[in-house]
């Protein structure tokens, strides 16, 4: 971790950047689970791959 | 990992909408490709997907290779 007082182009501290990223990754994982469920339903209820 | 440090150089108010927009465009493209390259999506949207499934299976059966008569 670089020192917390360093100023970056976006003006965020490293802690803030990592916090945003953690939430973005969690949201992406939720999107992934929903997409996997949608593909499962499409596989079951549609002629896709049959 | 280092990826979280992206937001030190890319403004989240720019990066996140860009990311979500790219996912939306990609998803729209896949759905459009499915709609234009398959028949069953159109049938589903017209409310006759069940017959589309049956019909796809029957066409597969009718196209089966002829068995060798010995």
Backbone of each chain as nested JSON, in Angstrom:
{
  "chains": [
    {"id": "A", "residues": [
      {"number": 1, "name": "UNK", "atoms": {"N": [0.84, -1.19, 0.0], "CA": [0.0, 0.0, 0.0], "C": [0.887, 1.255, 0.0]}},
      {"number": 2, "name": "UNK", "atoms": {"N": [0.639, 2.131, -1.028], "CA": [1.419, 3.379, -1.016], "C": [0.921, 4.2, 0.173]}},
      {"number": 3, "name": "UNK", "atoms": {"N": [1.652, 5.279, 0.532], "CA": [1.239, 5.982, 1.749], "C": [-0.117, 6.649, 1.526]}},
      {"number": 4, "name": "UNK", "atoms": {"N": [-0.926, 6.693, 2.575], "CA": [-2.337, 7.073, 2.454], "C": [-2.489, 8.518, 2.02]}},
      {"number": 5, "name": "UNK", "atoms": {"N": [-1.458, 9.36, 2.172], "CA": [-1.643, 10.79, 1.867], "C": [-1.308, 11.095, 0.408]}},
      {"number": 6, "name": "UNK", "atoms": {"N": [-0.858, 10.056, -0.335], "CA": [-0.465, 10.323, -1.727], "C": [-1.684, 10.776, -2.525]}},
      {"number": 7, "name": "UNK", "atoms": {"N": [-1.511, 11.773, -3.417], "CA": [-2.626, 12.286, -4.207], "C": [-2.559, 11.665, -5.597]}},
      {"number": 8, "name": "UNK", "atoms": {"N": [-3.662, 11.03, -5.994], "CA": [-3.722, 10.363, -7.295], "C": [-4.588, 11.207, -8.233]}},
      {"number": 9, "name": "UNK", "atoms": {"N": [-4.475, 10.891, -9.58], "CA": [-5.232, 11.715, -10.533], "C": [-6.717, 11.833, -10.199]}},
      {"number": 10, "name": "UNK", "atoms": {"N": [-7.319, 10.755, -9.718], "CA": [-8.762, 10.865, -9.486], "C": [-9.06, 11.526, -8.128]}},
      {"number": 11, "name": "UNK", "atoms": {"N": [-8.019, 11.728, -7.32], "CA": [-8.257, 12.386, -6.044], "C": [-8.723, 11.427, -4.963]}},
      {"number": 12, "name": "UNK", "atoms": {"N": [-8.855, 10.127, -5.322], "CA": [-9.288, 9.153, -4.318], "C": [-8.065, 8.679, -3.543]}},
      {"number": 13, "name": "UNK", "atoms": {"N": [-8.293, 8.26, -2.326], "CA": [-7.22, 7.587, -1.588], "C": [-7.267, 6.118, -1.993]}},
      {"number": 14, "name": "UNK", "atoms": {"N": [-6.195, 5.388, -1.681], "CA": [-6.163, 3.969, -2.044], "C": [-7.299, 3.208, -1.373]}},
      {"number": 15, "name": "UNK", "atoms": {"N": [-7.587, 3.564, -0.131], "CA": [-8.662, 2.883, 0.603], "C": [-9.997, 3.066, -0.086]}},
      {"number": 16, "name": "UNK", "atoms": {"N": [-10.269, 4.307, -0.54], "CA": [-11.539, 4.569, -1.223], "C": [-11.613, 3.783, -2.521]}},
      {"number": 17, "name": "UNK", "atoms": {"N": [-10.499, 3.733, -3.254], "CA": [-10.49, 3.027, -4.539], "C": [-10.772, 1.54, -4.313]}},
      {"number": 18, "name": "UNK", "atoms": {"N": [-10.133, 0.977, -3.3], "CA": [-10.326, -0.457, -3.045], "C": [-11.747, -0.733, -2.587]}},
      {"number": 19, "name": "UNK", "atoms": {"N": [-12.339, 0.234, -1.855], "CA": [-13.711, 0.046, -1.394], "C": [-14.677, 0.029, -2.58]}},
      {"number": 20, "name": "UNK", "atoms": {"N": [-14.49, 1.0, -3.481], "CA": [-15.35, 1.046, -4.672], "C": [-15.217, -0.266, -5.436]}},
      {"number": 21, "name": "UNK", "atoms": {"N": [-13.98, -0.709, -5.583], "CA": [-13.737, -1.914, -6.378], "C": [-14.382, -3.134, -5.741]}},
      {"number": 22, "name": "UNK", "atoms": {"N": [-14.334, -3.195, -4.419], "CA": [-14.932, -4.358, -3.727], "C": [-16.428, -4.43, -4.05]}},
      {"number": 23, "name": "UNK", "atoms": {"N": [-17.08, -3.271, -3.998], "CA": [-18.522, -3.251, -4.286], "C": [-18.797, -3.558, -5.748]}},
      {"number": 24, "name": "UNK", "atoms": {"N": [-17.936, -3.063, -6.632], "CA": [-18.139, -3.32, -8.068], "C": [-17.996, -4.816, -8.354]}},
      {"number": 25, "name": "UNK", "atoms": {"N": [-17.012, -5.444, -7.718], "CA": [-16.802, -6.876, -7.929], "C": [-17.986, -7.667, -7.388]}},
      {"number": 26, "name": "UNK", "atoms": {"N": [-18.496, -7.246, -6.218], "CA": [-19.638, -7.962, -5.638], "C": [-20.861, -7.842, -6.55]}},
      {"number": 27, "name": "UNK", "atoms": {"N": [-21.078, -6.643, -7.077], "CA": [-22.204, -6.452, -7.995], "C": [-22.041, -7.29, -9.24]}},
      {"number": 28, "name": "UNK", "atoms": {"N": [-20.803, -7.359, -9.738], "CA": [-20.548, -8.158, -10.936], "C": [-20.806, -9.631, -10.651]}},
      {"number": 29, "name": "UNK", "atoms": {"N": [-20.441, -10.101, -9.466], "CA": [-20.686, -11.508, -9.129], "C": [-22.176, -11.784, -9.066]}},
      {"number": 30, "name": "UNK", "atoms": {"N": [-22.945, -10.838, -8.517], "CA": [-24.399, -11.032, -8.448], "C": [-24.979, -11.104, -9.859]}},
      {"number": 31, "name": "UNK", "atoms": {"N": [-24.48, -10.214, -10.73], "CA": [-24.909, -10.227, -12.134], "C": [-24.584, -11.582, -12.743]}},
      {"number": 32, "name": "UNK", "atoms": {"N": [-23.424, -12.103, -12.435], "CA": [-23.006, -13.404, -12.983], "C": [-23.912, -14.525, -12.543]}},
      {"number": 33, "name": "UNK", "atoms": {"N": [-24.313, -14.518, -11.284], "CA": [-25.195, -15.587, -10.777], "C": [-26.553, -15.505, -11.471]}},
      {"number": 34, "name": "UNK", "atoms": {"N": [-27.072, -14.279, -11.619], "CA": [-28.371, -14.111, -12.276], "C": [-28.271, -14.555, -13.731]}},
      {"number": 35, "name": "UNK", "atoms": {"N": [-27.157, -14.212, -14.387], "CA": [-26.996, -14.593, -15.8], "C": [-26.903, -16.109, -15.928]}},
      {"number": 36, "name": "UNK", "atoms": {"N": [-26.198, -16.754, -14.982], "CA": [-26.074, -18.214, -15.052], "C": [-27.45, -18.843, -14.895]}},
      {"number": 37, "name": "UNK", "atoms": {"N": [-28.263, -18.303, -13.98], "CA": [-29.614, -18.834, -13.784], "C": [-30.452, -18.648, -15.054]}},
      {"number": 38, "name": "UNK", "atoms": {"N": [-30.3, -17.477, -15.69], "CA": [-31.071, -17.209, -16.916], "C": [-30.661, -18.182, -18.02]}},
      {"number": 39, "name": "UNK", "atoms": {"N": [-29.371, -18.465, -18.115], "CA": [-28.92, -19.415, -19.146], "C": [-29.44, -20.818, -18.853]}},
      {"number": 40, "name": "UNK", "atoms": {"N": [-29.495, -21.174, -17.568], "CA": [-30.02, -22.501, -17.2], "C": [-31.489, -22.602, -17.608]}},
      {"number": 41, "name": "UNK", "atoms": {"N": [-32.254, -21.56, -17.319], "CA": [-33.683, -21.565, -17.685], "C": [-33.839, -21.606, -19.204]}},
      {"number": 42, "name": "UNK", "atoms": {"N": [-32.98, -20.859, -19.91], "CA": [-33.065, -20.852, -21.384], "C": [-32.741, -22.243, -21.912]}},
      {"number": 43, "name": "UNK", "atoms": {"N": [-31.761, -22.914, -21.307], "CA": [-31.385, -24.26, -21.757], "C": [-32.532, -25.233, -21.517]}},
      {"number": 44, "name": "UNK", "atoms": {"N": [-33.217, -25.076, -20.364], "CA": [-34.287, -26.026, -20.025], "C": [-35.51, -25.762, -20.896]}},
      {"number": 45, "name": "UNK", "atoms": {"N": [-35.902, -24.489, -21.042], "CA": [-37.215, -24.178, -21.627], "C": [-37.157, -23.745, -23.082]}},
      {"number": 46, "name": "UNK", "atoms": {"N": [-35.977, -23.79, -23.689], "CA": [-35.964, -23.369, -25.104], "C": [-35.197, -24.423, -25.914]}},
      {"number": 47, "name": "UNK", "atoms": {"N": [-35.317, -24.383, -27.244], "CA": [-34.629, -25.395, -28.058], "C": [-33.11, -25.195, -28.112]}},
      {"number": 48, "name": "UNK", "atoms": {"N": [-32.622, -24.174, -27.4], "CA": [-31.18, -23.888, -27.43], "C": [-30.389, -25.118, -27.009]}},
      {"number": 49, "name": "UNK", "atoms": {"N": [-29.473, -25.563, -27.903], "CA": [-28.564, -26.689, -27.646], "C": [-29.302, -28.019, -27.541]}},
      {"number": 50, "name": "UNK", "atoms": {"N": [-30.579, -28.059, -27.992], "CA": [-31.269, -29.376, -28.012], "C": [-31.236, -29.88, -29.433]}}
    ]},
    {"id": "B", "residues": [
      {"number": 1, "name": "UNK", "atoms": {"N": [-5.12, -7.889, -4.627], "CA": [-4.714, -7.726, -6.032], "C": [-4.689, -6.224, -6.344]}},
      {"number": 2, "name": "UNK", "atoms": {"N": [-4.17, -5.932, -7.512], "CA": [-3.886, -4.538, -7.832], "C": [-5.061, -3.863, -8.52]}},
      {"number": 3, "name": "UNK", "atoms": {"N": [-6.079, -4.66, -8.907], "CA": [-7.09, -4.1, -9.803], "C": [-7.883, -2.972, -9.162]}},
      {"number": 4, "name": "UNK", "atoms": {"N": [-8.026, -3.016, -7.857], "CA": [-8.794, -1.976, -7.191], "C": [-8.148, -0.607, -7.344]}},
      {"number": 5, "name": "UNK", "atoms": {"N": [-6.829, -0.631, -7.623], "CA": [-6.129, 0.657, -7.737], "C": [-6.468, 1.346, -9.06]}},
      {"number": 6, "name": "UNK", "atoms": {"N": [-7.228, 0.667, -9.885], "CA": [-7.64, 1.303, -11.147], "C": [-8.298, 2.647, -10.876]}},
      {"number": 7, "name": "UNK", "atoms": {"N": [-9.106, 2.668, -9.777], "CA": [-9.892, 3.872, -9.5], "C": [-9.047, 5.007, -8.955]}},
      {"number": 8, "name": "UNK", "atoms": {"N": [-7.739, 4.769, -8.83], "CA": [-6.853, 5.871, -8.483], "C": [-6.547, 6.699, -9.716]}},
      {"number": 9, "name": "UNK", "atoms": {"N": [-6.671, 6.079, -10.878], "CA": [-6.339, 6.788, -12.128], "C": [-7.533, 6.945, -13.054]}},
      {"number": 10, "name": "UNK", "atoms": {"N": [-8.587, 6.084, -12.877], "CA": [-9.801, 6.237, -13.699], "C": [-10.918, 6.679, -12.77]}},
      {"number": 11, "name": "UNK", "atoms": {"N": [-11.543, 7.804, -13.098], "CA": [-12.601, 8.311, -12.23], "C": [-13.751, 7.305, -12.219]}},
      {"number": 12, "name": "UNK", "atoms": {"N": [-14.233, 6.884, -11.047], "CA": [-15.349, 5.933, -10.987], "C": [-16.601, 6.464, -11.673]}},
      {"number": 13, "name": "UNK", "atoms": {"N": [-16.806, 7.795, -11.669], "CA": [-18.012, 8.342, -12.305], "C": [-17.931, 8.191, -13.828]}},
      {"number": 14, "name": "UNK", "atoms": {"N": [-16.717, 7.913, -14.341], "CA": [-16.557, 7.663, -15.775], "C": [-16.445, 6.163, -16.016]}},
      {"number": 15, "name": "UNK", "atoms": {"N": [-15.621, 5.484, -15.221], "CA": [-15.323, 4.072, -15.464], "C": [-16.509, 3.157, -15.259]}},
      {"number": 16, "name": "UNK", "atoms": {"N": [-17.284, 3.379, -14.208], "CA": [-18.373, 2.45, -13.914], "C": [-19.5, 2.547, -14.937]}},
      {"number": 17, "name": "UNK", "atoms": {"N": [-19.97, 3.764, -15.291], "CA": [-20.994, 3.816, -16.349], "C": [-20.494, 3.245, -17.678]}},
      {"number": 18, "name": "UNK", "atoms": {"N": [-19.208, 3.451, -17.957], "CA": [-18.635, 2.916, -19.204], "C": [-18.688, 1.395, -19.178]}},
      {"number": 19, "name": "UNK", "atoms": {"N": [-18.329, 0.817, -18.028], "CA": [-18.319, -0.644, -17.878], "C": [-19.735, -1.2, -18.026]}},
      {"number": 20, "name": "UNK", "atoms": {"N": [-20.683, -0.587, -17.314], "CA": [-22.068, -1.083, -17.371], "C": [-22.643, -0.89, -18.773]}},
      {"number": 21, "name": "UNK", "atoms": {"N": [-22.265, 0.214, -19.422], "CA": [-22.747, 0.454, -20.787], "C": [-22.225, -0.592, -21.739]}},
      {"number": 22, "name": "UNK", "atoms": {"N": [-20.959, -0.983, -21.558], "CA": [-20.37, -1.999, -22.444], "C": [-21.087, -3.331, -22.248]}},
      {"number": 23, "name": "UNK", "atoms": {"N": [-21.407, -3.666, -21.006], "CA": [-22.125, -4.923, -20.754], "C": [-23.501, -4.863, -21.403]}},
      {"number": 24, "name": "UNK", "atoms": {"N": [-24.158, -3.707, -21.319], "CA": [-25.495, -3.57, -21.916], "C": [-25.417, -3.706, -23.432]}},
      {"number": 25, "name": "UNK", "atoms": {"N": [-24.439, -3.061, -24.055], "CA": [-24.3, -3.145, -25.515], "C": [-24.014, -4.588, -25.919]}},
      {"number": 26, "name": "UNK", "atoms": {"N": [-23.143, -5.246, -25.179], "CA": [-22.829, -6.643, -25.494], "C": [-24.049, -7.526, -25.371]}},
      {"number": 27, "name": "UNK", "atoms": {"N": [-24.82, -7.334, -24.317], "CA": [-26.011, -8.153, -24.113], "C": [-27.028, -7.897, -25.217]}},
      {"number": 28, "name": "UNK", "atoms": {"N": [-27.163, -6.616, -25.604], "CA": [-28.107, -6.264, -26.67], "C": [-27.684, -6.932, -27.966]}},
      {"number": 29, "name": "UNK", "atoms": {"N": [-26.365, -6.961, -28.228], "CA": [-25.866, -7.569, -29.471], "C": [-26.155, -9.059, -29.487]}},
      {"number": 30, "name": "UNK", "atoms": {"N": [-25.968, -9.725, -28.347], "CA": [-26.208, -11.174, -28.303], "C": [-27.684, -11.463, -28.529]}},
      {"number": 31, "name": "UNK", "atoms": {"N": [-28.557, -10.67, -27.9], "CA": [-29.994, -10.914, -28.082], "C": [-30.406, -10.642, -29.522]}},
      {"number": 32, "name": "UNK", "atoms": {"N": [-29.825, -9.619, -30.138], "CA": [-30.154, -9.325, -31.542], "C": [-29.673, -10.459, -32.434]}},
      {"number": 33, "name": "UNK", "atoms": {"N": [-28.475, -10.966, -32.15], "CA": [-27.952, -12.068, -32.97], "C": [-28.85, -13.288, -32.837]}},
      {"number": 34, "name": "UNK", "atoms": {"N": [-29.309, -13.563, -31.62], "CA": [-30.193, -14.718, -31.421], "C": [-31.489, -14.522, -32.199]}},
      {"number": 35, "name": "UNK", "atoms": {"N": [-32.028, -13.294, -32.117], "CA": [-33.32, -13.016, -32.77], "C": [-33.2, -13.174, -34.277]}},
      {"number": 36, "name": "UNK", "atoms": {"N": [-32.069, -12.747, -34.827], "CA": [-31.958, -12.77, -36.292], "C": [-31.489, -14.129, -36.809]}},
      {"number": 37, "name": "UNK", "atoms": {"N": [-30.833, -14.937, -35.952], "CA": [-30.271, -16.192, -36.467], "C": [-31.021, -17.431, -36.016]}},
      {"number": 38, "name": "UNK", "atoms": {"N": [-32.079, -17.271, -35.212], "CA": [-32.829, -18.468, -34.835], "C": [-34.308, -18.226, -35.155]}},
      {"number": 39, "name": "UNK", "atoms": {"N": [-35.061, -19.297, -35.202], "CA": [-36.508, -19.128, -35.452], "C": [-37.272, -19.206, -34.142]}},
      {"number": 40, "name": "UNK", "atoms": {"N": [-36.702, -19.94, -33.164], "CA": [-37.491, -20.196, -31.962], "C": [-37.642, -18.975, -31.063]}},
      {"number": 41, "name": "UNK", "atoms": {"N": [-36.72, -18.003, -31.15], "CA": [-36.903, -16.815, -30.303], "C": [-38.105, -16.027, -30.811]}},
      {"number": 42, "name": "UNK", "atoms": {"N": [-38.19, -15.913, -32.13], "CA": [-39.326, -15.186, -32.714], "C": [-40.618, -15.898, -32.361]}},
      {"number": 43, "name": "UNK", "atoms": {"N": [-40.592, -17.217, -32.436], "CA": [-41.803, -17.986, -32.111], "C": [-42.143, -17.796, -30.643]}},
      {"number": 44, "name": "UNK", "atoms": {"N": [-41.101, -17.768, -29.784], "CA": [-41.359, -17.567, -28.349], "C": [-42.032, -16.22, -28.142]}},
      {"number": 45, "name": "UNK", "atoms": {"N": [-41.513, -15.186, -28.819], "CA": [-42.087, -13.845, -28.635], "C": [-43.496, -13.77, -29.198]}},
      {"number": 46, "name": "UNK", "atoms": {"N": [-43.804, -14.7, -30.14], "CA": [-45.173, -14.735, -30.657], "C": [-46.036, -15.701, -29.862]}},
      {"number": 47, "name": "UNK", "atoms": {"N": [-45.453, -16.253, -28.79], "CA": [-46.282, -17.067, -27.912], "C": [-46.457, -18.474, -28.411]}},
      {"number": 48, "name": "UNK", "atoms": {"N": [-45.588, -18.959, -29.312], "CA": [-45.78, -20.355, -29.781], "C": [-44.456, -21.097, -29.645]}},
      {"number": 49, "name": "UNK", "atoms": {"N": [-43.75, -20.876, -28.516], "CA": [-42.438, -21.521, -28.344], "C": [-42.62, -23.017, -28.154]}},
      {"number": 50, "name": "UNK", "atoms": {"N": [-43.676, -23.455, -27.469], "CA": [-43.838, -24.887, -27.177], "C": [-43.843, -25.661, -28.486]}},
      {"number": 51, "name": "UNK", "atoms": {"N": [-44.613, -25.148, -29.473], "CA": [-44.655, -25.885, -30.754], "C": [-43.296, -25.796, -31.412]}},
      {"number": 52, "name": "UNK", "atoms": {"N": [-42.552, -24.7, -31.158], "CA": [-41.213, -24.562, -31.776], "C": [-40.324, -25.69, -31.277]}},
      {"number": 53, "name": "UNK", "atoms": {"N": [-40.412, -26.006, -29.952], "CA": [-39.559, -27.079, -29.402], "C": [-39.941, -28.384, -30.065]}},
      {"number": 54, "name": "UNK", "atoms": {"N": [-41.257, -28.681, -30.111], "CA": [-41.706, -29.958, -30.693], "C": [-41.281, -30.018, -32.149]}},
      {"number": 55, "name": "UNK", "atoms": {"N": [-41.474, -28.898, -32.847], "CA": [-41.186, -28.913, -34.291], "C": [-39.699, -29.115, -34.514]}},
      {"number": 56, "name": "UNK", "atoms": {"N": [-38.851, -28.501, -33.672], "CA": [-37.408, -28.665, -33.875], "C": [-37.041, -30.127, -33.693]}},
      {"number": 57, "name": "UNK", "atoms": {"N": [-37.662, -30.784, -32.666], "CA": [-37.323, -32.194, -32.449], "C": [-37.815, -33.035, -33.634]}},
      {"number": 58, "name": "UNK", "atoms": {"N": [-39.017, -32.693, -34.163], "CA": [-39.543, -33.537, -35.265], "C": [-38.684, -33.341, -36.499]}},
      {"number": 59, "name": "UNK", "atoms": {"N": [-38.213, -32.123, -36.776], "CA": [-37.383, -31.933, -37.978], "C": [-36.069, -32.701, -37.806]}},
      {"number": 60, "name": "UNK", "atoms": {"N": [-35.554, -32.756, -36.575], "CA": [-34.303, -33.504, -36.356], "C": [-34.556, -34.969, -36.668]}},
      {"number": 61, "name": "UNK", "atoms": {"N": [-35.721, -35.491, -36.218], "CA": [-36.019, -36.918, -36.439], "C": [-36.156, -37.193, -37.931]}},
      {"number": 62, "name": "UNK", "atoms": {"N": [-36.819, -36.276, -38.651], "CA": [-37.079, -36.577, -40.075], "C": [-35.804, -36.487, -40.886]}},
      {"number": 63, "name": "UNK", "atoms": {"N": [-34.819, -35.779, -40.385], "CA": [-33.582, -35.613, -41.177], "C": [-32.626, -36.768, -40.867]}},
      {"number": 64, "name": "UNK", "atoms": {"N": [-33.002, -37.68, -39.953], "CA": [-32.084, -38.759, -39.526], "C": [-31.633, -39.565, -40.752]}},
      {"number": 65, "name": "UNK", "atoms": {"N": [-30.381, -40.059, -40.763], "CA": [-29.842, -40.763, -41.936], "C": [-30.63, -42.061, -42.192]}},
      {"number": 66, "name": "UNK", "atoms": {"N": [-30.829, -42.45, -43.481], "CA": [-31.593, -43.685, -43.806], "C": [-30.851, -44.912, -43.291]}},
      {"number": 67, "name": "UNK", "atoms": {"N": [-31.575, -45.861, -42.712], "CA": [-30.894, -47.067, -42.18], "C": [-30.608, -48.023, -43.352]}},
      {"number": 68, "name": "UNK", "atoms": {"N": [-29.484, -48.765, -43.288], "CA": [-29.046, -49.644, -44.39], "C": [-29.933, -50.882, -44.407]}},
      {"number": 69, "name": "UNK", "atoms": {"N": [-30.62, -51.148, -45.542], "CA": [-31.473, -52.347, -45.642], "C": [-30.583, -53.52, -46.077]}},
      {"number": 70, "name": "UNK", "atoms": {"N": [-30.369, -54.57, -45.249], "CA": [-29.473, -55.692, -45.609], "C": [-30.321, -56.816, -46.199]}}
    ]}
  ]
}
